């Protein structure tokens, strides 16, 4: 494999454009002998003559014509890479971010750690809460951006859909099917919560009687209550604890939920960089199998 020497390719492109060692040397503020030495070095590396030299101008050979688009692509890619790293190094400032507790516990630590490593001059201020509280505080200017859980058919104005979450029923180990002719004990988040609303709606439409016996804003608390046998809950399929029982086909299907990003008008470089990072990471997470 040939080594890719970007400065030599840049000189090659300049000379191909100007057709003159004199004009190329003036453009890059180097001597004509230095330009000639670079061209000879590139020709030696490639084993091909790249320019025909006449008394009046320098023109590309057939080999030079073949190299031209590849050299341009390499130089452009190197420039884009350099710009990207300069951008990451230069981004600085504060970012006020709100996130639901369950997403924060499961997905956020790795997302935050990766962003902090890439942007050491950005100070992140993170607060976890229910979606209702986050949207209220966002409207009051408390956050630069928030993640929220939504009904996919009724996403709040201005929010950007990042992913859909497939939801399913889970119960304690060795659970039975859905109780017939009696209330269904449930472990859910307090109202209002999209997962809670989806669960109650699904049961009601199937003719069952839901009974929320344990309410916790923490997904960890809900899972602990389910493990203790207090009732059934609804969780995203991709975050199912292996020791909990997944409901059988007798349970009604729970509609999907949406994870959305809401950003404010205060889009500083730091806020924009963090928004792009969160969107890329959450969007790239594998969806639960259908």
C-alpha positions as a Markdown table, in Angstrom:
| # | Residue | x | y | z |
|---|---|---|---|---|
| 1 | Unk | 0.0 | 0.0 | 0.0 |
| 2 | Unk | 1.4 | 3.4 | -0.9 |
| 3 | Unk | 1.8 | 6.0 | 1.9 |
| 4 | Unk | -0.5 | 9.0 | 1.4 |
| 5 | Unk | 1.6 | 12.2 | 1.8 |
| 6 | Unk | -1.0 | 15.0 | 1.9 |
| 7 | Unk | 1.5 | 17.9 | 1.4 |
| 8 | Unk | 2.9 | 16.2 | -1.7 |
| 9 | Unk | -0.6 | 15.8 | -3.1 |
| 10 | Unk | -1.4 | 19.4 | -2.3 |
| 11 | Unk | 1.6 | 20.5 | -4.3 |
| 12 | Unk | 0.6 | 18.2 | -7.1 |
| 13 | Unk | -2.9 | 19.8 | -7.2 |
| 14 | Unk | -1.5 | 23.4 | -7.1 |
| 15 | Unk | 0.9 | 22.6 | -10.0 |
| 16 | Unk | -1.9 | 20.9 | -12.0 |
| 17 | Unk | -4.0 | 24.0 | -11.5 |
| 18 | Unk | -1.4 | 26.7 | -12.3 |
| 19 | Unk | 0.6 | 24.8 | -14.9 |
| 20 | Unk | 3.6 | 26.7 | -13.7 |
| 21 | Unk | 6.4 | 26.1 | -11.2 |
| 22 | Unk | 6.8 | 29.8 | -10.8 |
| 23 | Unk | 3.1 | 30.5 | -10.0 |
| 24 | Unk | 2.9 | 27.5 | -7.7 |
| 25 | Unk | 6.0 | 28.6 | -5.7 |
| 26 | Unk | 4.5 | 32.0 | -5.4 |
| 27 | Unk | 1.1 | 30.6 | -4.2 |
| 28 | Unk | 2.6 | 28.4 | -1.5 |
| 29 | Unk | 5.5 | 30.8 | -0.6 |
| 30 | Unk | 8.2 | 28.2 | -1.4 |
| 31 | Unk | 11.0 | 28.1 | -3.9 |
| 32 | Unk | 10.7 | 26.6 | -7.3 |
| 33 | Unk | 13.4 | 24.0 | -6.4 |
| 34 | Unk | 11.4 | 22.9 | -3.4 |
| 35 | Unk | 8.3 | 22.5 | -5.6 |
| 36 | Unk | 10.3 | 20.5 | -8.1 |
| 37 | Unk | 11.7 | 18.3 | -5.3 |
| 38 | Unk | 8.2 | 17.5 | -4.0 |
| 39 | Unk | 7.0 | 16.6 | -7.5 |
| 40 | Unk | 10.0 | 14.3 | -8.1 |
| 41 | Unk | 9.4 | 12.6 | -4.7 |
| 42 | Unk | 5.7 | 12.0 | -5.5 |
| 43 | Unk | 6.6 | 10.6 | -9.0 |
| 44 | Unk | 9.2 | 8.3 | -7.4 |
| 45 | Unk | 6.7 | 7.0 | -4.8 |
| 46 | Unk | 4.1 | 6.3 | -7.6 |
| 47 | Unk | 6.6 | 5.1 | -10.1 |
| 48 | Unk | 5.0 | 7.3 | -12.8 |
| 49 | Unk | 5.7 | 10.6 | -14.5 |
| 50 | Unk | 2.9 | 13.1 | -13.6 |
| 51 | Unk | 3.9 | 16.2 | -15.6 |
| 52 | Unk | 5.2 | 17.0 | -19.1 |
| 53 | Unk | 7.6 | 19.9 | -18.7 |
| 54 | Unk | 8.0 | 22.3 | -21.7 |
| 55 | Unk | 9.7 | 25.6 | -21.9 |
| 56 | Unk | 6.4 | 27.5 | -21.5 |
| 57 | Unk | 4.2 | 25.4 | -19.3 |
| 58 | Unk | 3.7 | 22.2 | -17.3 |
| 59 | Unk | 0.9 | 19.8 | -18.3 |
| 60 | Unk | -0.5 | 16.6 | -16.8 |
| 61 | Unk | 0.5 | 13.3 | -18.3 |
| 62 | Unk | -2.1 | 10.4 | -18.6 |
| 63 | Unk | -0.9 | 9.2 | -15.2 |
| 64 | Unk | -1.3 | 12.7 | -13.7 |
| 65 | Unk | -4.8 | 12.8 | -15.1 |
| 66 | Unk | -5.6 | 9.5 | -13.4 |
| 67 | Unk | -4.2 | 10.7 | -10.1 |
| 68 | Unk | -6.0 | 14.1 | -10.1 |
| 69 | Unk | -9.4 | 13.0 | -8.7 |
| 70 | Unk | -7.9 | 10.7 | -6.1 |
| 71 | Unk | -5.5 | 13.3 | -4.9 |
| 72 | Unk | -8.3 | 15.8 | -4.6 |
| 73 | Unk | -10.4 | 13.3 | -2.6 |
| 74 | Unk | -7.5 | 12.6 | -0.2 |
| 75 | Unk | -6.8 | 16.3 | 0.3 |
| 76 | Unk | -10.5 | 17.1 | 0.9 |
| 77 | Unk | -10.8 | 14.3 | 3.4 |
| 78 | Unk | -7.8 | 15.4 | 5.3 |
| 79 | Unk | -9.1 | 19.0 | 5.4 |
| 80 | Unk | -12.5 | 17.8 | 6.7 |
| 81 | Unk | -10.9 | 15.6 | 9.3 |
| 82 | Unk | -8.7 | 18.5 | 10.5 |
| 83 | Unk | -11.7 | 20.9 | 10.6 |
| 84 | Unk | -13.7 | 18.4 | 12.6 |
| 85 | Unk | -11.1 | 18.0 | 15.3 |
| 86 | Unk | -10.5 | 21.8 | 15.5 |
| 87 | Unk | -14.3 | 22.2 | 15.9 |
| 88 | Unk | -14.3 | 19.6 | 18.8 |
| 89 | Unk | -11.3 | 21.2 | 20.5 |
| 90 | Unk | -12.8 | 24.7 | 20.2 |
| 91 | Unk | -16.3 | 24.0 | 21.4 |
| 92 | Unk | -16.7 | 25.4 | 24.9 |
| 93 | Unk | -19.4 | 26.6 | 27.3 |
| 94 | Unk | -22.3 | 25.3 | 29.4 |
| 95 | Unk | -25.1 | 22.9 | 28.4 |
| 96 | Unk | -28.2 | 22.5 | 30.5 |
| 97 | Unk | -29.7 | 19.1 | 29.8 |
| 98 | Unk | -32.9 | 17.4 | 31.1 |
| 99 | Unk | -33.6 | 13.7 | 30.7 |
| 100 | Unk | -36.2 | 11.2 | 32.0 |
| 101 | Unk | -34.8 | 9.1 | 34.8 |
| 102 | Unk | -35.1 | 5.7 | 33.1 |
| 103 | Unk | -33.3 | 6.9 | 30.0 |
| 104 | Unk | -30.7 | 8.5 | 32.2 |
| 105 | Unk | -30.0 | 5.3 | 34.1 |
| 106 | Unk | -29.8 | 3.0 | 31.1 |
| 107 | Unk | -28.3 | 5.1 | 28.2 |
| 108 | Unk | -27.0 | 8.4 | 29.5 |
| 109 | Unk | -23.8 | 7.5 | 31.3 |
| 110 | Unk | -21.9 | 6.2 | 28.2 |
| 111 | Unk | -23.3 | 9.1 | 26.1 |
| 112 | Unk | -22.1 | 11.7 | 28.6 |
| 113 | Unk | -18.7 | 10.1 | 29.1 |
| 114 | Unk | -18.0 | 9.9 | 25.3 |
| 115 | Unk | -19.1 | 13.5 | 24.8 |
| 116 | Unk | -17.0 | 14.8 | 27.8 |
| 117 | Unk | -13.9 | 13.0 | 26.5 |
| 118 | Unk | -14.3 | 14.6 | 23.0 |
| 119 | Unk | -15.3 | 18.1 | 24.4 |
| 120 | Unk | -13.3 | 18.7 | 27.6 |
| 121 | Unk | -14.2 | 22.4 | 27.6 |
| 122 | Unk | -17.9 | 21.9 | 27.7 |
| 123 | Unk | -19.6 | 21.9 | 31.1 |
| 124 | Unk | -22.7 | 19.6 | 31.3 |
| 125 | Unk | -25.4 | 20.3 | 33.8 |
| 126 | Unk | -27.8 | 17.3 | 33.8 |
| 127 | Unk | -31.2 | 17.0 | 35.7 |
| 128 | Unk | -33.5 | 14.0 | 35.6 |
| 129 | Unk | -37.2 | 14.3 | 36.0 |
| 130 | Unk | -40.6 | 13.2 | 34.6 |
| 131 | Unk | -41.3 | 14.4 | 31.0 |
| 132 | Unk | -44.1 | 16.7 | 32.2 |
| 133 | Unk | -41.8 | 18.5 | 34.6 |
| 134 | Unk | -39.0 | 18.7 | 32.0 |
| 135 | Unk | -41.3 | 20.3 | 29.4 |
| 136 | Unk | -42.6 | 22.8 | 32.0 |
| 137 | Unk | -39.1 | 23.8 | 33.1 |
| 138 | Unk | -38.0 | 23.9 | 29.5 |
| 139 | Unk | -40.7 | 26.4 | 28.7 |
| 140 | Unk | -39.5 | 28.5 | 31.6 |
| 141 | Unk | -36.0 | 28.5 | 30.2 |
| 142 | Unk | -34.4 | 26.1 | 32.6 |
| 143 | Unk | -32.8 | 23.9 | 29.9 |
| 144 | Unk | -31.1 | 24.2 | 26.6 |
| 145 | Unk | -32.3 | 20.8 | 25.5 |
| 146 | Unk | -34.3 | 17.9 | 26.9 |
| 147 | Unk | -35.1 | 14.3 | 26.0 |
| 148 | Unk | -38.8 | 13.5 | 26.4 |
| 149 | Unk | -41.0 | 10.4 | 26.0 |
| 150 | Unk | -44.0 | 11.0 | 23.7 |
| 151 | Unk | -47.0 | 9.4 | 22.0 |
| 152 | Unk | -45.7 | 9.0 | 18.4 |
| 153 | Unk | -49.0 | 10.3 | 17.1 |
| 154 | Unk | -49.0 | 13.4 | 19.3 |
| 155 | Unk | -45.4 | 14.7 | 19.5 |
| 156 | Unk | -45.0 | 18.1 | 21.1 |
| 157 | Unk | -44.4 | 21.0 | 18.6 |
| 158 | Unk | -40.7 | 21.5 | 17.9 |
| 159 | Unk | -39.6 | 18.1 | 19.2 |
| 160 | Unk | -37.5 | 15.9 | 16.9 |
| 161 | Unk | -38.2 | 12.1 | 16.9 |
| 162 | Unk | -35.0 | 10.1 | 17.6 |
| 163 | Unk | -36.3 | 6.6 | 18.0 |
| 164 | Unk | -39.4 | 4.5 | 18.7 |
| 165 | Unk | -39.5 | 2.3 | 21.8 |
| 166 | Unk | -41.3 | -1.1 | 21.6 |
| 167 | Unk | -43.0 | -1.7 | 24.9 |
| 168 | Unk | -44.0 | -5.0 | 26.6 |
| 169 | Unk | -45.5 | -6.3 | 29.8 |
| 170 | Unk | -43.2 | -7.8 | 32.5 |
| 171 | Unk | -44.0 | -9.5 | 35.8 |
| 172 | Unk | -42.2 | -11.4 | 38.6 |
| 173 | Unk | -40.6 | -14.7 | 37.8 |
| 174 | Unk | -43.1 | -17.6 | 37.4 |
| 175 | Unk | -45.9 | -15.2 | 36.8 |
| 176 | Unk | -49.3 | -16.4 | 35.5 |
| 177 | Unk | -51.2 | -15.0 | 32.6 |
| 178 | Unk | -53.4 | -11.9 | 32.8 |
| 179 | Unk | -56.0 | -12.3 | 35.6 |
| 180 | Unk | -59.5 | -12.9 | 34.1 |
| 181 | Unk | -62.5 | -11.2 | 35.8 |
| 182 | Unk | -60.4 | -9.4 | 38.4 |
| 183 | Unk | -58.3 | -6.3 | 38.6 |
| 184 | Unk | -54.7 | -6.3 | 37.2 |
| 185 | Unk | -52.1 | -5.1 | 39.8 |
| 186 | Unk | -49.8 | -2.7 | 38.1 |
| 187 | Unk | -46.4 | -1.1 | 38.9 |
| 188 | Unk | -46.0 | 2.1 | 36.9 |
| 189 | Unk | -44.6 | 5.6 | 37.0 |
| 190 | Unk | -46.9 | 8.4 | 38.4 |
| 191 | Unk | -49.2 | 10.2 | 36.0 |
| 192 | Unk | -48.6 | 11.7 | 33.6 |
| 193 | Unk | -46.3 | 9.2 | 31.9 |
| 194 | Unk | -46.4 | 7.9 | 28.4 |
| 195 | Unk | -45.6 | 4.3 | 29.4 |
| 196 | Unk | -48.3 | 4.5 | 32.0 |
| 197 | Unk | -50.9 | 5.9 | 29.6 |
| 198 | Unk | -50.1 | 3.3 | 27.0 |
| 199 | Unk | -50.4 | 0.5 | 29.6 |
| 200 | Unk | -53.7 | 1.7 | 31.0 |
| 201 | Unk | -55.2 | 2.3 | 27.6 |
| 202 | Unk | -54.2 | -1.2 | 26.3 |
| 203 | Unk | -55.9 | -2.9 | 29.3 |
| 204 | Unk | -59.0 | -0.8 | 29.2 |
| 205 | Unk | -59.5 | -1.4 | 25.5 |
| 206 | Unk | -59.1 | -5.2 | 26.1 |
| 207 | Unk | -61.8 | -5.0 | 28.8 |
| 208 | Unk | -59.5 | -5.5 | 31.9 |
| 209 | Unk | -59.6 | -3.6 | 35.2 |
| 210 | Unk | -56.2 | -2.0 | 35.9 |
| 211 | Unk | -55.2 | -1.2 | 39.5 |
| 212 | Unk | -52.0 | 0.8 | 40.0 |
| 213 | Unk | -50.8 | -0.6 | 43.3 |
| 214 | Unk | -47.3 | 0.9 | 43.2 |
| 215 | Unk | -46.1 | 4.1 | 41.6 |
| 216 | Unk | -42.5 | 5.2 | 41.3 |
| 217 | Unk | -40.8 | 7.8 | 39.0 |
| 218 | Unk | -37.8 | 5.6 | 39.0 |
| 219 | Unk | -37.5 | 2.6 | 36.6 |
| 220 | Unk | -35.2 | 1.0 | 39.1 |
| 221 | Unk | -37.9 | 1.3 | 41.8 |
| 222 | Unk | -40.5 | -0.1 | 39.4 |
| 223 | Unk | -38.4 | -3.1 | 38.6 |
| 224 | Unk | -37.7 | -3.8 | 42.3 |
| 225 | Unk | -41.5 | -3.7 | 43.0 |
| 226 | Unk | -42.1 | -6.1 | 40.1 |
| 227 | Unk | -39.4 | -8.5 | 41.4 |
| 228 | Unk | -41.1 | -8.4 | 44.8 |
| 229 | Unk | -44.3 | -9.7 | 43.2 |
| 230 | Unk | -46.4 | -6.5 | 43.7 |
| 231 | Unk | -47.6 | -6.4 | 40.1 |
| 232 | Unk | -46.9 | -6.1 | 36.4 |
| 233 | Unk | -45.2 | -3.2 | 34.6 |
| 234 | Unk | -44.4 | -2.0 | 31.1 |
| 235 | Unk | -40.8 | -1.6 | 30.0 |
| 236 | Unk | -39.0 | -1.0 | 26.7 |
| 237 | Unk | -38.1 | -4.3 | 25.1 |
| 238 | Unk | -34.4 | -3.5 | 24.8 |
| 239 | Unk | -34.1 | -2.9 | 28.5 |
| 240 | Unk | -35.8 | -6.0 | 29.9 |
| 241 | Unk | -34.2 | -7.5 | 33.0 |
| 242 | Unk | -33.4 | -11.2 | 32.3 |
| 243 | Unk | -35.0 | -12.3 | 35.6 |
| 244 | Unk | -38.4 | -10.9 | 34.9 |
| 245 | Unk | -41.2 | -12.7 | 33.1 |
| 246 | Unk | -42.3 | -11.4 | 29.7 |
| 247 | Unk | -46.1 | -11.5 | 29.3 |
| 248 | Unk | -47.6 | -14.1 | 27.1 |
| 249 | Unk | -50.0 | -13.6 | 24.1 |
| 250 | Unk | -53.0 | -13.3 | 26.4 |
| 251 | Unk | -51.9 | -9.7 | 27.3 |
| 252 | Unk | -53.0 | -6.9 | 25.1 |
| 253 | Unk | -50.3 | -5.3 | 22.9 |
| 254 | Unk | -48.9 | -2.0 | 24.3 |
| 255 | Unk | -48.4 | 0.7 | 21.6 |
| 256 | Unk | -44.9 | 2.1 | 21.0 |
| 257 | Unk | -43.6 | 5.2 | 22.6 |
| 258 | Unk | -41.3 | 7.8 | 21.0 |
| 259 | Unk | -38.1 | 9.3 | 22.4 |
| 260 | Unk | -37.8 | 12.9 | 21.2 |
| 261 | Unk | -35.3 | 15.8 | 21.5 |
| 262 | Unk | -36.4 | 19.3 | 22.2 |
| 263 | Unk | -33.9 | 22.1 | 21.7 |
| 264 | Unk | -34.2 | 25.8 | 22.7 |
| 265 | Unk | -33.4 | 28.8 | 20.6 |
| 266 | Unk | -30.2 | 29.2 | 22.6 |
| 267 | Unk | -28.1 | 27.0 | 20.3 |
| 268 | Unk | -24.5 | 27.8 | 21.2 |
| 269 | Unk | -21.7 | 25.8 | 19.7 |
| 270 | Unk | -21.6 | 23.6 | 22.8 |
| 271 | Unk | -25.4 | 23.0 | 22.8 |
| 272 | Unk | -25.4 | 22.2 | 19.1 |
| 273 | Unk | -22.5 | 19.8 | 19.4 |
| 274 | Unk | -24.2 | 18.0 | 22.4 |
| 275 | Unk | -27.5 | 17.8 | 20.5 |
| 276 | Unk | -25.8 | 16.2 | 17.5 |
| 277 | Unk | -24.0 | 13.7 | 19.8 |
| 278 | Unk | -27.2 | 12.7 | 21.7 |
| 279 | Unk | -29.2 | 12.4 | 18.5 |
| 280 | Unk | -26.5 | 10.3 | 16.8 |
| 281 | Unk | -26.1 | 7.9 | 19.7 |
| 282 | Unk | -29.8 | 7.3 | 20.5 |
| 283 | Unk | -30.7 | 7.0 | 16.8 |
| 284 | Unk | -28.0 | 4.4 | 16.3 |
| 285 | Unk | -29.1 | 2.2 | 19.1 |
| 286 | Unk | -30.5 | -1.1 | 17.8 |
| 287 | Unk | -34.3 | -1.3 | 17.8 |
| 288 | Unk | -35.9 | -4.2 | 19.7 |
| 289 | Unk | -36.7 | -7.1 | 17.4 |
| 290 | Unk | -40.3 | -7.1 | 16.1 |
